[in-house]
Amino acid sequence: MRFAAGCLTRIRLAGGGTVAWVSISQKLVAKAGFEPGDTQEYIDPVKSIKGVRLAVLLRETKEPGRIKVSFRTEPGVDGIALASRWGGGGHARASGATFHGTLAEAEEEVIREAVRFVNGARR
């Protein structure tokens, strides 16, 4: 529960509230004392925010320079197209990719592209 609370306090919004994200660093994992298993429970609250069309979870892995990215979308926003920018895939409403760089770089690049993507998506 403390880990989930730590994630919830890290939710941020962009694109006028159409994109929301949370980042899970290895520092947060170490503080919690365990590696999160199913990250679904951490992205779902992000997606449930009113007005959010695209939720993003960025999770720093134990491998330096490797960030797992998960996307959850509203109907009309094709997450596969966004995930493919980083070699990922999945389903239109649930997709993912791997970003190569730091967590800060992932936040900057992935969120910037997510906002552009949502702004260009059909409503």
N, C-alpha and C positions, 0 to 999 in steps of 0.2 A: 504494500500500500504506500509506503514511503517513496518507493521508486516511482510509482504511478503519479504521486503528488509532485515529485520532482519534475516529472515530464510535463505535467499540466501547467506548472508555473513557468515553463519555458516556451509555451505556445506564443507565436508571433503572427501578425497579420501583414499582408502586403496587397497591393493592387486594389485599394479601396475596400478591403475586406473580402475579396473574391478568392484570395489564396491565403492559406494558413499553413504554418509548418512548426515542427518541433525537431530539435536536434538532440540526439543521445550521444554524449561524448564518452570516451573510455574513463574519464575522470568521474563522471556521474555513475558509471557502472562500478568502478572501484569503491566509490563512497557507499553505494547500496550493498556492496559485498556479494553480488551475483550478476551473472550475464543474463540479460533478458532473453526469454525464449521466443514466444510468438509475439512479434511486435504489433500484431493486429490490434491488441487492446490499447496500444498507445497512439495509433493513428485514428481510430474510430472517434474518440472525443474531439480530435482536431476537425474531422470531417463534419461533425454534428453542429458546428457553430453556424448560426443563421447567416446566410449570405455567402458562405464559402462554397465555391464551385470546384476547387481543387485543393486537396490536403496533401501535404508532403511530410514524410518522415525521413530524416537524415540520421543514419546510425554509423558512427565511427567504429570500424572493426579493429581487432587486435593487430591486423596487418597494417603497418604505417602506410599512409597514402591511399587507403582504400575505404570508401564511404558507400554503404548500401543505401539506396534511395528507393522509397516506396511512394507510390502515387495512388490516391483514391479520388474519383471524380464524380461529378453530377452527370446525369444524362446530357448528351450533346457535347461533352468534353472527352475527346478520345485520348486516354492515358497512354495507349500504345504508341501513338505518334510522338508524344512527348518523351517517353522512355527510350524510344529508338534513337534519340539524339546522343545517348550515352551507351548505345549498344544493347539496350534492354528490350523488354517486351512484356507480355502477359495478356491481360484482358482490357477492353476499352475502359472499364470502370475501376480496375485494380491491376496496376502494373508496377514494374520496378526496373532498376538499372544499377550499375556500379559506376561511381564517380571516382576518378583517380586524381587525388590531390588532398588538401587538408580539409577539415570540417569547415573552417572559415571560407575557404575557396568554394566549397560545395554550396554553402549558404548563399554566397554572392552570385555564383553563376546559375545554379539550378533555380533559385527563387526568381532571379531576373528573367530567365527563360520561361519559367512557369507563368509569371505575370503576363509576359508578351503572348504566350500561348493562349491563356484564358481570354485575354482581350481580343484575340483573333478568332476564337472559337465561336461557333454559332450558338445562340441562346435558344 
